């Protein structure tokens, strides 16, 4: 593969855009970067990555994008520690199982898994979420069993596609657990960071990572993710939810068109 300047710039821009959105919306950004890595390089006459390579690069990149986002949210009481621990541990176990098991699946199987997950997430984002942002951050309560079991399921699915699954966690936290929007965004970045450790180990140990593009994406994400998080603190929570819903729905549609 020709490692020329054009390649570096395109990969950097994909990483930058994906991580900015990731920091702003509290998702790992794989939901955006997965299709971008799959479809953009060939448009510029560059060699296309396989679905396995894309999911490997995404896994590593999410690890770094989420660190940047969590760091930007560390003050202000946005990080719900018990939520992060319960959901984080469950999703880590799930994502390791999924990440390791993904090599048994065909390309079509990986894309189908992704399509099903994206569809569920998209439907959930359009469920009305009344009054959740009126709860004071220090009085937020949630069902620990429900949180842990849903995180485990998300982990397995997310591990398979090398996504960290935050695009599923966010609707679950908002709709099922009734967590306020900004706390959801900050906490989901932390949970996603934990889950991406499992996915990254799974992908690296099975040789599914291309290191050069991954390195470019990491640099881009460490710059862009905190910028996105700071932008997200200033934007109205309703607007954040709408952007998230549209992104998730768009990805779901695109993946399903490809499957058929």
Secondary structure, DSSP 4 states (H G I P E B T S, - for coil): ----HHHHHHHHHHHHHHHHHHHHHTS-SHHHHHHHHHHHHHHTTPPPPPHHHHHHHHHHHHHHHHHHHHHHTSSSS---HHHHHHHHHHHHHHHHHHHHHGGGS-HHHHHHHHHHHHHHHHHHHTS---SGGGS-GGG----HHHHHHHHHHHHHHHHHHT---HHHHHHIIIIIS---HHHHHHHHHHHHHHHHHHHHHHHHHTT---HHHHHHHHHHHHHHHHHHHHHHHHS-HHHHHHHHHHHHHHHHHHHHHHH-
